[in-house]
């Protein structure tokens, strides 16, 4: 075992090799002087003593070598020599070296970028203490499978008081604050949270503090905690903001803390404020919009918590049968809630890019194998003069490792661009997307990947070089006689593997492509082209129903009169947008309660014309449908077919609640279905009511243009709404085309990356086929010349080479079809109106792969068909 001093000397060897050489020389001189002194004491003169000392040591060089051996430095000397030899080898074949490095850079860079996304989203620690013990609590409608919604305030308070398995439960209410800035009024996303919210999540503030018990006392609750994103963006990381007062909703609020990066629960909030329940809120069991979080007690499991809360839900159903008769409880761990929706897609992409890396390794292995065949004579000579298998293996693995390191260096640069590209094309709701980077764990992964890659593609040439027959390989014709057959077999096997992996990726990309095309063809039920929408929260600015009705009427009239505007309208539930203003309610049809809930939206008559939602039967709302007239409703086709499949919905009576107690309404019209929750989701049963009979303050104003340019009209919309009420911020003005695009970004993201990997795999497989066929035809030049001399024409030679390449492709396709049939089942949740075994995707992928394989074989086949037989026969 080396001593500490020996270890330090090794470090000095790397850091200051000259200093260590001086140490060794000093040590040698010291021992020589000691030996010489011993001879002098024995009666020898100085010259004779010096000579005897040198002889006893065997010379300085021998002692130096022995000293270096004792220090364990000989290995590093050999490694440096191997590295220098490898670099000289690379310099002698720059073309092959460049192709190898570029291929590895693509494989390692793409894999590192995707792993960076996987790590940043799935594997990096969440900014919460022991997140597996944090549970989110949801209400569920026992009559609707898979339903899940937030809790009402009374249900939350009862669960909080009666639960025995949670240390505490806390709720967060979606809210917003309007802030008057120099640029005008802006809206901040706020969550009003109950006591215990921050302790449950266990995240310490970056600056200041979070809420204390005294902050939940009326009159003392005018304090807020800012998110890291709002602090760094709006307030430019000003640490003095803590303790300052912000005027929010015209009320002074003191900033008491800043949360760290990544803390944004429950819905990417800008800030948080204390929640104090009013007596009215404590009675509203049908108003379910509170996100609830709990931390399990140390000895409690989630299964025990489910039994506990299910028992409480049963008690509440008996105590409050009108509102809780069918209300159950669903529990979801916080990590599953945040990451469950993207976990499978990212892991599929990681597996796909892993296939690309394996194909790259196979290509590089083929290149290295071809180089090893060309170097057989070199290896044979080195073996003949004493180099053992261990020495040759070390040399080849050193070359492989250096190539992999060069490829990794270039790959990390590519990965940096890849991370930026992933951020740009990722869906907006991809969690923690802003945290993607090439940090320490990702770079460690890249280093490990580099070593594994070096072993993968370096194994084949090592096996080839260490199984040499010296007598045969020292002969002049060794390359043709011995290396060719074994190299062709191993090279062909690698190409078959490349083709199989490429086919799996092609089929996966084909399935996603078909699914995306089906999604684009689906009838969305509304016009997005040329339509803009502005979102407003008018509750506090127009506190009465009459004021809100007057505001919406004036706003739609003024917007409709703008130059270039075709129609204008209002709705409380905009397709493909946030659920602001959207409500669901239990439905009673002709006096009979149903088992279903319906979506309810308030709108003006112009809404249907603006979005071109077609009327199937009946009439639109009119000026006569006001708060003093008979309550009316319009339903969509889904609801009409569900309850009156053979009859007429017009004139039927339905009862449901919107912003208060249930009201019975008469159906006056039936409109087409609108896909509100995404093009992949079936249109829900929907009821529309006149805004004049349901004056909500959650307002989406929609405007259609005559020229189809929705973006151009946005500044005019903002100016018009600001002129009506400068204090009220216009939260967002967007085009419906942008909402449509956002709804497709997740599927486009998955398709784009998988398609890119499939194309890369296809190109690499084609390069592999081209390389092996070029090598084969070169080795068989003599044989082909003989065949042509015996009468084979160029067409026969062309077909012979093509047949050999396509046979390899066919074997790879057969294996790939089996692999694809197994792997594509993982894509089931990512498909729309397409099955994992869709024959069209499989057939197209096979056809593309065979076509590319034939093209890759064509150039080597043409060269073989144009050989001069006489010259080919003379060639050895």
ZAMARGU-4260 file (C-alpha; in steps of 0.2 Angstrom, whole numbers, plus 5000, padded with zeros to 4 digits):
<rodrens>
0) 5000/5000/5000 | 5007/5017/4995 | 5011/5029/5009 | 5004/5047/5010 | 5020/5054/5004
5) 5019/5042/4989 | 5002/5048/4985 | 5007/5066/4986 | 5022/5062/4974 | 5010/5055/4962
10) 5000/5071/4962 | 5016/5081/4960 | 5019/5070/4945 | 5004/5076/4937 | 5005/5094/4943
15) 5023/5097/4943 | 5032/5083/4934 | 5049/5093/4934 | 5048/5094/4953 | 5046/5076/4955
20) 5061/5072/4943 | 5072/5083/4954 | 5066/5074/4969 | 5070/5057/4961 | 5087/5063/4956
25) 5091/5070/4973 | 5086/5054/4980 | 5097/5044/4968 | 5112/5056/4972 | 5109/5054/4991
30) 5109/5035/4990 | 5124/5035/4979 | 5134/5046/4991 | 5129/5035/5005 | 5135/5019/4996
35) 5151/5028/4991 | 5154/5033/5009 | 5152/5015/5014 | 5166/5010/5002 | 5177/5024/5008
40) 5176/5018/5026 | 5180/5000/5019 | 5197/5007/5013 | 5193/5011/4995 | 5198/5028/4987
45) 5185/5040/4981 | 5186/5035/4963 | 5185/5017/4966 | 5171/5019/4979 | 5161/5029/4966
50) 5163/5015/4953 | 5158/5002/4966 | 5142/5012/4971 | 5136/5014/4953 | 5139/4995/4950
55) 5129/4991/4965 | 5115/5002/4959 | 5115/4996/4941 | 5116/5014/4935 | 5106/5029/4938
60) 5093/5025/4925 | 5090/5008/4932 | 5087/5015/4949 | 5076/5029/4942 | 5065/5015/4934
65) 5065/5005/4950 | 5060/5021/4960 | 5046/5025/4948 | 5040/5007/4949 | 5040/5008/4968
70) 5030/5024/4967 | 5017/5017/4955 | 5021/5029/4941 | 5026/5017/4928 | 5008/5014/4924
75) 5006/5033/4920 | 5021/5033/4909 | 5014/5019/4899 | 4997/5028/4898 | 5005/5044/4892
80) 5014/5034/4878 | 4998/5025/4873 | 4989/5042/4872 | 5003/5049/4862 | 5003/5034/4850
85) 4984/5035/4849 | 4985/5054/4844 | 4998/5050/4830 | 4986/5036/4824 | 4972/5048/4823
90) 4982/5060/4814 | 4986/5047/4801 | 4968/5045/4797 | 4960/5062/4799 | 4944/5058/4789
95) 4939/5042/4799 | 4943/5051/4815 | 4932/5066/4811 | 4918/5055/4806 | 4920/5045/4822
100) 4920/5061/4833 | 4906/5069/4825 | 4895/5053/4826 | 4899/5051/4844 | 4896/5070/4847
105) 4879/5068/4840 | 4875/5053/4850 | 4882/5059/4867 | 4876/5076/4864 | 4858/5071/4861
110) 4858/5059/4875 | 4865/5071/4887 | 4852/5085/4882 | 4837/5073/4885 | 4845/5067/4901
115) 4847/5085/4906 | 4828/5087/4903 | 4824/5071/4913 | 4835/5076/4927 | 4828/5094/4928
120) 4810/5089/4928 | 4809/5071/4936 | 4825/5068/4945 | 4831/5084/4953 | 4825/5086/4971
125) 4809/5095/4973 | 4810/5111/4983 | 4799/5103/4997 | 4804/5094/5013 | 4801/5075/5011
130) 4789/5077/4997 | 4783/5059/4997 | 4774/5063/5013 | 4765/5078/5006 | 4748/5073/5000
135) 4735/5083/4989 | 4717/5080/4993 | 4703/5081/4980 | 4684/5079/4980 | 4678/5066/4967
140) 4661/5063/4960 | 4657/5044/4964 | 4645/5044/4949 | 4659/5049/4937 | 4674/5037/4935
145) 4690/5046/4937 | 4683/5063/4942 | 4693/5075/4952 | 4690/5093/4958 | 4696/5105/4972
150) 4687/5105/4989 | 4674/5117/4995 | 4678/5127/5011 | 4666/5118/5023 | 4672/5101/5017
155) 4690/5106/5019 | 4687/5112/5037 | 4678/5096/5042 | 4692/5085/5035 | 4704/5096/5044
160) 4695/5095/5061 | 4691/5076/5060 | 4706/5068/5051 | 4718/5058/5062 | 4731/5053/5049
165) 4737/5070/5044 | 4748/5081/5055 | 4739/5096/5047 | 4729/5101/5032 | 4730/5117/5023
170) 4720/5125/5009 | 4724/5137/4995 | 4711/5148/4986 | 4715/5155/4969 | 4714/5174/4969
175) 4723/5188/4961 | 4729/5205/4965 | 4730/5221/4954 | 4745/5231/4955 | 4747/5248/4948
180) 4764/5250/4940 | 4772/5263/4929 | 4767/5253/4914 | 4749/5253/4919 | 4739/5240/4930
185) 4745/5222/4930 | 4738/5207/4938 | 4747/5195/4949 | 4742/5177/4952 | 4739/5175/4971
190) 4735/5161/4982 | 4726/5165/4998 | 4732/5151/5010 | 4727/5145/5027 | 4738/5142/5042
195) 4750/5128/5040 | 4752/5129/5021 | 4771/5133/5022 | 4775/5122/5036 | 4767/5107/5027
200) 4778/5110/5012 | 4793/5113/5023 | 4802/5126/5012 | 4812/5139/5020 | 4810/5157/5012
205) 4825/5164/5003 | 4823/5181/5012 | 4812/5186/5026 | 4799/5174/5034 | 4782/5166/5029
210) 4766/5168/5038 | 4764/5166/5057 | 4748/5163/5068 | 4746/5182/5070 | 4745/5185/5052
215) 4728/5175/5051 | 4719/5187/5062 | 4707/5200/5054 | 4716/5217/5052 | 4733/5209/5053
220) 4732/5199/5037 | 4739/5212/5025 | 4755/5204/5022 | 4761/5194/5007 | 4775/5183/5002
225) 4783/5184/4984 | 4788/5171/4972 | 4806/5170/4966 | 4800/5173/4948 | 4790/5189/4953
230) 4805/5195/4964 | 4818/5193/4950 | 4807/5199/4936 | 4796/5213/4942 | 4807/5219/4956
235) 4824/5215/4949 | 4830/5205/4964 | 4829/5220/4975 | 4832/5212/4993 | 4826/5228/5001
240) 4808/5224/4995 | 4806/5214/5011 | 4798/5225/5023 | 4791/5237/5010 | 4773/5240/5006
245) 4765/5236/4989 | 4747/5243/4985 | 4738/5228/4979 | 4719/5230/4975 | 4721/5248/4982
250) 4725/5241/4999 | 4743/5242/5006 | 4751/5225/5009 | 4768/5222/5017 | 4780/5210/5009
255) 4787/5199/5023 | 4797/5186/5013 | 4803/5179/4996 | 4802/5161/4992 | 4816/5151/4983
260) 4817/5147/4965 | 4805/5133/4960 | 4792/5136/4974 | 4776/5140/4965 | 4762/5129/4972
265) 4748/5127/4969 | 4747/5135/4951 | 4763/5144/4947 | 4759/5158/4959 | 4766/5176/4959
270) 4763/5178/4978 | 4754/5172/4993 | 4743/5180/5006 | 4734/5174/5022 | 4716/5166/5020
275) 4703/5170/5033 | 4686/5161/5030 | 4670/5171/5031 | 4655/5164/5039 | 4647/5164/5022
280) 4661/5154/5014 | 4659/5141/5029 | 4642/5137/5022 | 4646/5135/5003 | 4648/5117/5001
285) 4644/5117/4982 | 4658/5130/4979 | 4673/5119/4976 | 4689/5128/4971 | 4701/5126/4986
290) 4718/5116/4983 | 4721/5106/4999 | 4738/5099/5005 | 4742/5088/5020 | 4757/5081/5028
295) 4755/5063/5034 | 4759/5059/5052 | 4776/5050/5054 | 4767/5033/5057 | 4753/5035/5044
300) 4753/5028/5026 | 4743/5035/5012 | 4732/5020/5012 | 4727/5023/5030 | 4724/5041/5025
305) 4712/5036/5011 | 4702/5025/5024 | 4702/5039/5036 | 4696/5052/5024 | 4684/5040/5015
310) 4676/5038/5032 | 4674/5056/5035 | 4667/5058/5017 | 4654/5045/5022 | 4649/5055/5038
315) 4647/5071/5028 | 4636/5062/5015 | 4624/5057/5029 | 4625/5074/5037 | 4623/5084/5021
320) 4614/5073/5008 | 4610/5088/4997 | 4627/5093/4993 | 4638/5078/4998 | 4628/5062/4994
325) 4640/5057/4980 | 4656/5066/4986 | 4671/5055/4988 | 4689/5059/4992 | 4704/5055/4981
330) 4722/5057/4987 | 4738/5060/4976 | 4756/5061/4982 | 4763/5078/4977 | 4777/5071/4966
335) 4764/5061/4956 | 4753/5077/4954 | 4767/5088/4948 | 4777/5075/4937 | 4765/5061/4933
340) 4759/5069/4917 | 4776/5070/4909 | 4785/5056/4917 | 4781/5043/4903 | 4784/5055/4889
345) 4801/5060/4895 | 4806/5042/4899 | 4801/5037/4881 | 4811/5051/4874 | 4826/5045/4884
350) 4824/5028/4878 | 4823/5034/4860 | 4839/5044/4861 | 4847/5029/4870 | 4843/5020/4854
355) 4852/5033/4843 | 4867/5032/4854 | 4868/5013/4852 | 4867/5015/4833 | 4881/5028/4834
360) 4891/5016/4844 | 4888/5002/4832 | 4893/5014/4818 | 4909/5019/4827 | 4912/5000/4831
365) 4912/4996/4813 | 4924/5010/4809 | 4936/5004/4822 | 4934/4986/4817 | 4938/4991/4799
370) 4953/5000/4806 | 4958/4985/4816 | 4958/4974/4801 | 4969/4986/4792 | 4981/4986/4807
375) 4981/4967/4809 | 4999/4966/4802 | 5004/4980/4815 | 4996/4970/4829 | 5004/4954/4823
380) 5022/4962/4823 | 5019/4970/4840 | 5013/4953/4847 | 5028/4944/4839 | 5041/4956/4847
385) 5033/4953/4865 | 5017/4964/4866 | 5004/4953/4876 | 4985/4954/4875 | 4985/4965/4890
390) 4996/4978/4881 | 4986/4978/4865 | 4970/4979/4874 | 4976/4994/4884 | 4982/5002/4868
395) 4965/5000/4859 | 4955/5005/4874 | 4965/5020/4876 | 4962/5025/4858 | 4943/5022/4861
400) 4943/5032/4877 | 4952/5047/4868 | 4939/5046/4854 | 4925/5046/4866 | 4932/5060/4876
405) 4934/5070/4860 | 4916/5066/4855 | 4910/5070/4873 | 4918/5087/4872 | 4909/5091/4856
410) 4893/5083/4862 | 4892/5094/4878 | 4893/5109/4867 | 4879/5102/4857 | 4869/5097/4872
415) 4870/5115/4878 | 4861/5120/4862 | 4849/5105/4864 | 4844/5111/4881 | 4840/5128/4874
420) 4830/5120/4860 | 4820/5109/4872 | 4816/5125/4882 | 4810/5133/4866 | 4799/5119/4860
425) 4793/5112/4877 | 4774/5114/4881 | 4771/5129/4893 | 4765/5118/4907 | 4780/5107/4907
430) 4785/5107/4926 | 4802/5115/4931 | 4806/5119/4913 | 4816/5134/4918 | 4827/5124/4928
435) 4834/5114/4914 | 4853/5115/4913 | 4869/5106/4911 | 4873/5105/4930 | 4885/5094/4940
440) 4874/5078/4940 | 4871/5080/4921 | 4889/5082/4917 | 4893/5067/4928 | 4881/5057/4918
445) 4889/5063/4902 | 4906/5057/4909 | 4899/5040/4914 | 4891/5039/4897 | 4908/5043/4889
450) 4916/5029/4898 | 4902/5016/4894 | 4902/5022/4876 | 4921/5019/4874 | 4919/5002/4881
455) 4904/4998/4869 | 4912/5003/4853 | 4930/4998/4858 | 4925/4980/4862 | 4924/4974/4844
460) 4942/4979/4839 | 4949/4973/4855 | 4942/4956/4852 | 4948/4956/4835 | 4966/4962/4839
465) 4968/4949/4853 | 4963/4934/4843 | 4977/4935/4830 | 4985/4920/4821 | 5003/4927/4820
470) 5008/4916/4806 | 4993/4920/4795 | 4993/4938/4799 | 5011/4941/4796 | 5008/4934/4778
475) 5006/4947/4764 | 4988/4942/4760 | 4982/4941/4778 | 4970/4955/4776 | 4960/4946/4763
480) 4962/4929/4770 | 4958/4930/4789 | 4952/4947/4794 | 4938/4949/4781 | 4927/4935/4785
485) 4926/4938/4804 | 4925/4957/4802 | 4911/4955/4789 | 4901/4944/4801 | 4903/4956/4816
490) 4900/4971/4805 | 4885/4964/4798 | 4878/4960/4815 | 4881/4978/4820 | 4872/4984/4805
495) 4857/4972/4808 | 4856/4979/4826 | 4856/4997/4819 | 4842/4994/4806 | 4832/4985/4820
500) 4834/5000/4832 | 4830/5013/4818 | 4814/5004/4813 | 4808/5005/4831 | 4811/5023/4831
505) 4803/5026/4814 | 4787/5016/4819 | 4786/5026/4835 | 4788/5043/4826 | 4775/5037/4813
510) 4762/5033/4826 | 4764/5050/4834 | 4764/5058/4817 | 4747/5049/4813 | 4740/5054/4830
515) 4745/5072/4827 | 4737/5072/4810 | 4721/5065/4817 | 4721/5078/4830 | 4723/5092/4817
520) 4708/5085/4807 | 4696/5084/4822 | 4681/5096/4822 | 4685/5108/4836 | 4668/5116/4835
525) 4674/5134/4834 | 4684/5146/4823 | 4701/5151/4829 | 4708/5160/4814 | 4706/5179/4815
530) 4699/5179/4833 | 4707/5188/4848 | 4702/5186/4867 | 4705/5198/4882 | 4703/5191/4899
535) 4697/5202/4913 | 4692/5200/4932 | 4678/5213/4934 | 4672/5208/4951 | 4680/5221/4962
540) 4678/5235/4949 | 4660/5231/4945 | 4653/5224/4962 | 4635/5222/4957 | 4626/5212/4944
545) 4619/5227/4936 | 4636/5235/4935 | 4644/5220/4927 | 4630/5218/4914 | 4632/5236/4909
550) 4651/5235/4908 | 4650/5219/4897 | 4636/5227/4886 | 4647/5243/4883 | 4663/5233/4881
555) 4656/5222/4867 | 4647/5237/4859 | 4663/5247/4858 | 4674/5232/4853 | 4662/5228/4839
560) 4663/5246/4832 | 4682/5246/4830 | 4688/5247/4812 | 4691/5229/4805 | 4681/5220/4818
565) 4667/5208/4812 | 4659/5203/4828 | 4662/5204/4847 | 4655/5194/4861 | 4659/5188/4879
570) 4660/5171/4888 | 4665/5166/4905 | 4673/5150/4898 | 4685/5152/4884 | 4690/5136/4874
575) 4707/5130/4877 | 4711/5142/4890 | 4713/5143/4909 | 4697/5138/4919 | 4694/5156/4925
580) 4675/5158/4926 | 4671/5140/4921 | 4659/5131/4933 | 4651/5114/4934 | 4635/5109/4941
585) 4623/5095/4944 | 4609/5094/4932 | 4590/5090/4935 | 4581/5087/4919 | 4562/5089/4918
590) 4562/5088/4937 | 4572/5072/4938 | 4590/5073/4945 | 4603/5065/4934 | 4620/5056/4938
595) 4630/5069/4928 | 4637/5086/4930 | 4637/5099/4916 | 4648/5113/4911 | 4640/5130/4913
600) 4646/5146/4904 | 4638/5163/4904 | 4639/5172/4887 | 4632/5186/4876 | 4623/5183/4859
605) 4638/5189/4850 | 4649/5175/4857 | 4642/5161/4845 | 4644/5172/4829 | 4661/5178/4834
610) 4668/5160/4836 | 4656/5153/4822 | 4648/5140/4834 | 4634/5134/4823 | 4616/5133/4829
615) 4608/5116/4826 | 4590/5121/4832 | 4581/5135/4840 | 4587/5153/4843 | 4601/5163/4850
620) 4599/5174/4865 | 4592/5191/4862 | 4590/5208/4871 | 4574/5201/4879 | 4583/5188/4889
625) 4587/5199/4904 | 4587/5197/4922 | 4568/5201/4923 | 4563/5188/4910 | 4560/5170/4910
630) 4577/5161/4913 | 4583/5152/4897 | 4598/5141/4892 | 4606/5135/4876 | 4613/5117/4876
635) 4626/5108/4865 | 4623/5093/4855 | 4631/5081/4867 | 4619/5086/4881 | 4604/5086/4869
640) 4608/5068/4862 | 4612/5062/4880 | 4595/5066/4887 | 4583/5068/4872 | 4591/5055/4859
645) 4574/5054/4850 | 4565/5069/4855 | 4566/5088/4854 | 4577/5097/4867 | 4569/5114/4863
650) 4556/5119/4877 | 4563/5106/4890 | 4566/5112/4907 | 4583/5109/4916 | 4588/5115/4933
655) 4606/5119/4939 | 4616/5131/4949 | 4627/5146/4943 | 4634/5159/4955 | 4621/5154/4968
660) 4606/5143/4970 | 4599/5131/4957 | 4587/5139/4944 | 4575/5131/4932 | 4578/5136/4914
665) 4570/5133/4898 | 4580/5127/4883 | 4578/5139/4868 | 4593/5133/4857 | 4605/5119/4853
670) 4622/5123/4846 | 4637/5112/4840 | 4650/5104/4851 | 4665/5114/4857 | 4681/5105/4862
675) 4685/5116/4878 | 4698/5105/4886 | 4709/5101/4871 | 4707/5094/4854 | 4710/5076/4861
680) 4696/5078/4874 | 4678/5074/4870 | 4666/5089/4871 | 4658/5089/4888 | 4639/5092/4891
685) 4638/5111/4891 | 4625/5123/4895 | 4625/5142/4890 | 4615/5155/4899 | 4614/5174/4895
690) 4626/5185/4904 | 4612/5196/4909 | 4604/5181/4919 | 4621/5176/4926 | 4632/5191/4928
695) 4649/5184/4932 | 4664/5195/4934 | 4675/5182/4925 | 4675/5189/4908 | 4683/5184/4891
700) 4679/5196/4878 | 4681/5189/4860 | 4683/5199/4844 | 4684/5192/4826 | 4692/5202/4812
705) 4686/5205/4794 | 4704/5202/4787 | 4708/5187/4798 | 4723/5196/4806 | 4719/5193/4825
710) 4736/5200/4831 | 4734/5216/4822 | 4718/5221/4832 | 4726/5217/4849 | 4733/5235/4853
715) 4716/5243/4848 | 4707/5231/4860 | 4719/5235/4874 | 4717/5254/4871 | 4698/5253/4871
720) 4697/5243/4887 | 4709/5254/4896 | 4700/5269/4891 | 4684/5261/4899 | 4693/5258/4916
725) 4711/5263/4918 | 4712/5255/4935 | 4706/5237/4929 | 4721/5227/4922 | 4718/5218/4905
730) 4726/5202/4911 | 4729/5194/4894 | 4725/5198/4876 | 4729/5183/4865 | 4724/5175/4848
735) 4714/5159/4848 | 4726/5153/4836 | 4740/5155/4850 | 4729/5145/4862 | 4726/5132/4849
740) 4745/5131/4846 | 4748/5130/4865 | 4736/5115/4867 | 4746/5106/4854 | 4763/5110/4860
745) 4765/5094/4871 | 4761/5083/4857 | 4771/5093/4844 | 4786/5092/4857 | 4785/5073/4858
750) 4783/5071/4840 | 4797/5083/4835 | 4810/5075/4846 | 4805/5057/4842 | 4805/5061/4824
755) 4822/5070/4825 | 4829/5054/4834 | 4821/5043/4821 | 4829/5053/4806 | 4845/5053/4815
760) 4844/5034/4817 | 4839/5032/4799 | 4854/5042/4793 | 4866/5033/4805 | 4859/5016/4799
765) 4861/5021/4781 | 4879/5026/4784 | 4882/5010/4793 | 4875/5000/4778 | 4885/5010/4766
770) 4901/5008/4776 | 4900/4989/4778 | 4895/4987/4759 | 4909/4998/4754 | 4921/4987/4764
775) 4914/4971/4758 | 4915/4976/4740 | 4933/4982/4742 | 4938/4965/4750 | 4929/4955/4737
780) 4937/4965/4722 | 4947/4950/4717 | 4932/4938/4718 | 4921/4950/4708 | 4934/4952/4694
785) 4934/4933/4692 | 4915/4932/4691 | 4915/4946/4678 | 4929/4937/4668 | 4919/4921/4669
790) 4904/4930/4661 | 4894/4939/4674 | 4888/4956/4668 | 4887/4972/4677 | 4869/4970/4681
795) 4872/4953/4690 | 4886/4961/4700 | 4875/4976/4704 | 4860/4964/4710 | 4872/4953/4720
800) 4879/4968/4730 | 4861/4975/4732 | 4854/4958/4738 | 4868/4956/4751 | 4864/4973/4758
805) 4845/4971/4758 | 4847/4954/4766 | 4855/4963/4781 | 4841/4976/4781 | 4828/4962/4780
810) 4835/4953/4795 | 4836/4970/4804 | 4818/4974/4799 | 4811/4957/4805 | 4820/4960/4822
815) 4814/4978/4823 | 4796/4974/4819 | 4796/4962/4834 | 4804/4976/4845 | 4792/4989/4839
820) 4777/4978/4842 | 4783/4977/4860 | 4789/4995/4863 | 4775/5005/4855 | 4763/4999/4869
825) 4772/5012/4879 | 4765/5026/4868 | 4747/5021/4871 | 4743/5036/4882 | 4752/5048/4869
830) 4741/5043/4854 | 4725/5049/4848 | 4713/5039/4837 | 4728/5028/4833 | 4732/5011/4840
835) 4750/5005/4845 | 4749/4992/4831 | 4743/5003/4817 | 4747/4994/4801 | 4750/5010/4791
840) 4764/5016/4803 | 4772/4999/4802 | 4771/4998/4783 | 4777/5015/4779 | 4792/5013/4791
845) 4797/4997/4783 | 4795/5005/4766 | 4806/5020/4771 | 4819/5009/4779 | 4821/4997/4764
850) 4821/5012/4752 | 4835/5021/4762 | 4845/5004/4763 | 4844/5002/4744 | 4850/5019/4742
855) 4865/5016/4754 | 4869/5000/4745 | 4868/5008/4727 | 4885/5018/4727 | 4895/5002/4732
860) 4885/4991/4720 | 4888/5004/4706 | 4907/5004/4710 | 4908/4985/4710 | 4898/4984/4693
865) 4910/4996/4685 | 4926/4986/4689 | 4939/4982/4676 | 4940/4963/4677 | 4958/4962/4672
870) 4963/4975/4685 | 4953/4967/4698 | 4960/4950/4695 | 4978/4957/4697 | 4973/4966/4713
875) 4977/4956/4729
</rodrens>
